[in-house]
């Protein structure tokens, strides 16, 4: 009986290693995420933001952001810029 328990435990270890290889998100990682994006309301946009394309262009050209988009804020819409943190 001890021999069969040892066989089962080795199968369990192999199965566990296979699961970690197939789904590495289950393993603990220490690598920092360098793709974080920080959101900030545009400092150069004024008024209602109705077209995200214009907001995006202004954020990139005037504020050096990665991109921009119009989002709801309160009762209106504002231009938000996104920067790499």
C-alpha positions in Angstrom: 0.0 0.0 0.0 2.9 2.4 0.7 4.2 1.7 -2.8 0.9 2.8 -4.4 0.7 5.9 -2.3 4.2 6.9 -3.4 3.1 6.4 -7.0 0.1 8.6 -6.5 2.1 11.3 -5.0 4.6 11.3 -7.9 1.7 11.6 -10.3 0.3 14.5 -8.3 3.7 16.3 -8.5 3.9 15.8 -12.3 0.3 17.0 -12.8 1.0 20.1 -10.7 4.1 21.0 -12.7 2.2 20.5 -15.9 -0.6 22.8 -14.7 2.0 25.5 -13.8 3.6 25.2 -17.3 0.3 25.4 -19.1 -1.1 28.3 -17.0 1.9 30.4 -15.8 -0.4 33.0 -14.4 -1.0 30.7 -11.4 2.7 30.9 -10.4 3.9 33.8 -8.3 5.9 36.2 -10.3 8.2 39.1 -9.2 8.5 40.8 -12.6 7.2 44.4 -12.5 4.6 45.5 -14.9 6.2 48.2 -17.1 3.1 48.8 -19.2 1.1 50.7 -16.6 -0.9 53.6 -17.9 -1.8 56.7 -15.7 -4.9 58.7 -16.5 -5.1 62.5 -16.0 -7.6 65.1 -17.1 -6.2 67.2 -19.9 -4.5 70.4 -18.8 -4.9 72.1 -22.3 -8.4 71.1 -23.3 -11.3 73.4 -22.5 -15.1 72.9 -23.0 -17.1 69.9 -23.9 -15.3 66.9 -25.3 -17.4 65.4 -28.1 -14.8 63.8 -30.3 -12.2 61.4 -28.9 -10.1 61.7 -32.0 -9.4 65.4 -31.4 -8.8 64.8 -27.7 -6.3 62.1 -28.6 -4.5 64.4 -31.0 -4.2 67.2 -28.5 -3.0 64.9 -25.7 -0.3 63.4 -27.9 0.8 66.7 -29.5 0.4 69.2 -26.7 0.9 67.2 -23.6 3.2 64.4 -24.7 0.7 61.7 -23.7 0.5 58.2 -25.2 -3.1 58.8 -26.2 -6.3 60.6 -25.1 -10.0 60.0 -25.1 -13.3 61.7 -24.1 -15.0 60.3 -21.0 -17.9 61.3 -18.9 -17.2 63.4 -15.9 -20.1 64.7 -13.8 -22.9 65.9 -16.2 -20.6 66.5 -19.1 -17.7 65.0 -21.0 -14.0 65.8 -20.5 -10.8 65.0 -22.3 -8.5 62.6 -20.4 -4.9 62.0 -21.4 -3.1 58.7 -20.7 0.6 58.6 -19.9 3.0 55.7 -19.4 3.7 55.6 -15.6 
